[in-house]
Amino acid sequence: MALKRYRLVQRRKMLGFSQERLAEILGVERSTVVRWERAENDPQPWHRIRIAETLQVPLDRLQEILDDVSVATPRGSIMGDNTSHSQPVIRADLLAGLRAFLTRYLPTENAGSVRASLPEVRRAVARVHGLYQRASYVPASRYIPDVLRAATELTQSGAGTHRATAFKLLAAGYVAASKIACKVGDGETALLTADRAGTSAQFAGEQALAAVAAYQTACALLRLPDRLDEAEAVTDASIEHLARLRSSPSLDLISARGALLLLAAIIAARRGDVRTAGRHLGQAQTVAADLGSDQNRLWTGFGPTNVAIHTVSAALTAGNAERAIEIGAQLDTSRLPVALVGRRAQVHLDLAQASAIGSDGSSLAVLHLLEAERVAPEVLGANVQARSLLLNLLSKERRSTTPGLRPMAVRAGLLA
């Protein structure tokens, strides 16, 4: 199976570079550039800064370009013909129901229909968040349109406390929708639903939910090209706003601020600013100590263990794979709330990606992916990070050392 980084090729050609010229600028052989473009191997961290400068893209954008690996189209054929590649990296099909709901702006006429009650919608919102956190992405994506529809109907009836509570539930529902879209890799849908979450939280007068919606907005922006500055602005402004609150913050607000600090650390790591990333992680550790334990308020999963998990992610994002592996080896996820299955799987995804960076780390990367799949069986079929990594590993496959790779790719729907 031949793979190719089409976006990398397109960027080079757009700037007028031949493979020979790019190799000359970077001080490598032309064959090295060819292997990068064929996704046969990845540029080493010390090459990436120079590649980003030459191709005139930020480091985080370069990472997105390198992660975008597709099956090479044979000459004279159409993508999808005569290929074993059965699913795209992004499982857009999972969001079909959500997108259909988002594009219906006029209320549906259901004469005689019985609306769900506040307790029923509250349980439905909690259920969809629970499905997401247990990494049950397929049922969560199927269930979320009905949850949003029921919550929306509640906001259109009643007044006062009833209506404010309905908007609170609607905000929480849109947060869940944004999380699902982010996990799948659809930044546009994630951004739209995060924005609606923020608006609903404002109508409800819920500061903590508004902060969580801001967090999701930044996460969505990180899924889109050239939006890192906006993600950073949203995150920084939200952190500053929460720090200025005069009254004693609730535990929900403390958790929201902690989650935002962790996201700020990841953003700084994307910029290669290790010092700032470390400062944000230190602040998050202090906030986690104030919280006192690993909790799951407003479905943030924030606490001391989550800080440690993000320390691994930040090291990986900054390009320090060895440090990520070192921290990950000492990480104990048993203290996390039982419901946070997806968060446990994320540790193994990050460690798999860190292992894959090394020239001989594919076998260890496959082991971590297998463990992630054991913890959360749906992760390979829906999570865009897992699917991108699987394609990357397939591009440099040595079947004798990674016998479990192809069966995994088949289970993920990436190979027939």
Secondary structure by P-SEA (a helix, b strand, c coil): ccccaaaaaaaaaaacccaaaaaaaacccaaaaaaaaaccccccccaaaaaaaaacccaaaaaaaaacccccccccccccccccccccccccccaaaaaaaaacccccccccbbbbcaaaaaaaaaaaaaaaaacaaaaaaaaaaaaaaaaaaaaacccaaaaaaaaaaaaaaaaaaaaaaaaaccaaaaaaaaaaaaaaaaaaccaaaaaaaaaaaaaaaaacccaaaaaaaaaaaaaaaaaaccccccaaaaaaaaaaaaaaaaaaaaacaaaaaaaaaaaaaaaaaaaccccccccccccaaaaaaaaaaaaaaacaaaaaaaaaaacccccccccaaaaaaaaaaaaaaaaaacccaaaaaaaaaaaaaaaccccccccaaaaaaaaaaaaccccccccaaaaaaaaacccc
